[in-house]
């Protein structure tokens, strides 16, 4: 299946509270994006991974993934994803991205 459809699957797992599955799939998606150079979907994979990590009590890993997602969104111009990432990071971990 395509990376884009996999992102939707991950979001569905995430929204159903299956955070361990969502985290695993998001990590696989992240690795595939990097391996094949498909950076358009990478911020979404990182954001989902960050959210799942947070709900599994892995806040250090979640923080790192939110930072990666945020700055990658800025770099490749994903404004909508940037706002989603900024809002979630603030809501879940009180991270305040200033730039």
Secondary structure, 3 states (H helix, E strand, C coil): CCHHHHHHHHHHHHHCCCHHHHHHHHHHHHHHHHHHCCCCCHHHHHHHHHHHHHHCCCHHHHHHHHHHHHHHHHHHCCHHHHHHHHHHHHHHHCCCCCC
